[in-house]
């Protein structure tokens, strides 16, 4: 499909013009580098096209790759079945990448002295179960809290099935979780959507403002993210990438874009954004642009081996506070992944934020997918790896 901003043909032509003009003369290294870059871009587009054309694959694939100031957009398939190609400005559900946004908001408040990493649930949210009171903000952000995941509750699933467009309050979401801890706080790693709901509530308690407002003031506005939002409803601003579901028994894509009101995931997964703005955010977030250098060093120093995101990213995964490290064949990147009804996401950048990649598909597929779905997830992993390699050119 199409690569916007500069097509690979234009890049190749530009390289030829520079060579004829004598730029880089006497150095075969630059020519080899350009050739390698073109090859990586070709591999990326090939994996995108293969994923979009795969039986049971996503109707749409959107990929952003940025190196320095050079940002490229690649796509496969369509934004809506029967419609146009995806665009870099299309809105979409970013799923659990929203946890990086609540993490960023909390860390900014830590940097400003409004919160501390050692602050506990008991201090700010005493109304929550007593067994949870010793859990710290650091443990919530790093998924070492032991707080059970509310989405695994039968009561949550029943309520969601009954009223998918009528989400409860964030506190009610945590009310679906068992009142015990799955393990002593800090003793183990277990990914839990409850963690970032609690983070959002701590932010509200510490600031006296709605989390959505603090997110806007502390993260979205400073980064110029005007197309990123956290609605409670199921509505998605236009234009948007339509999300789909398809299965072994129902191979035709079913549009489920409006199947999940944002309030059902809130600070854990309710954010809407665009490929362009998600790329801007992840570059700033990973590089520590929003926080002091001392907090950034603390934040990126401690990683939990084998702490994987959901779904796992390419390469070897490790977890820190609202941040994952992916050690891949094309270098180490940091970021977050996510999956929700109709969408799967990856957003990563190098430690200095100079190189980044965002991969979005309009189908929910994870490491737990089976049958043809497992093959689609493997194809998604190949696209993510190819995007990281293209960013490292």
ABEGO torsion letter per residue (X at the ends): XBBBGBBAAAAAAAAAAAAAAGBGBGBAAAAAAAAAAAAAAAAAAAAAAAAAABBGBBABBBBBBBBEABBBBBBBEBABBGBBBBBAABBBBAEAAAAAAAAAAAAAAAAAGABBAABBAAAABAABBAAAAABBAAAAAAGAAGBBBAAABAAAAAAAAABAABBBBAAAAAAABBABBABBBGABBBBBAAAAAAAAAAAAAAAGBBAAAAAAAAAAAAAGBAABBBBABABBBOBBBBBBBBBAABABBBBAAAABBAAAAEAAAABBBBAAAAAAAAAAAAAGAABBAAAAAAAAABBBBGBBBOBBBBEBBBBBBGBBBBBBAAEBBBEBBBBBBGBBBBBBBBAAGABBBBBBBBBBBBAABBEAAAAAAAAAAAAAAAAAAAAAX
